[in-house]
């Protein structure tokens, strides 16, 4: 960190990390809704563009594995955002369960698609996840 004005807004580096995580998660949360919005979200989420540019995509897929080993306060930031997202799926237990399962599948699929060593296998993973969550379309954009 520098000695400039920016760090003065935060008590320490951990506070800065937590604020960045909260901001990134809050930005995406509005894009995932249960009433038709989840289908559109899934089509946009499982794309080559999202796979190839984790820096501009989902914070859960990009950093979830790292944050799971981070200090409790960082995990709490994302846990709170996950709870808010799940609440946004609605009160109907069946709709909520379906949305949580579909959302979890999307996140897991993009993580796996980024991990494998060939584009062909990566595309297969994303196509299988799109089929499983019930959305059509290609992953070219």
Secondary structure, 3 states (H helix, E strand, C coil): CCCCCHHHHCCCHHHHHHHHHHHHHHHHHCCCCCCCHHHHHHHHHCCHHHHHCHHHCCHHHHHHHHHCCCCHHHHHHHHHHHHHHHHHCCCCHHHHHHHHHHHHHHHHHHHHHHHCCCHHHHHHHHHHHHHHHCCCCCCCC
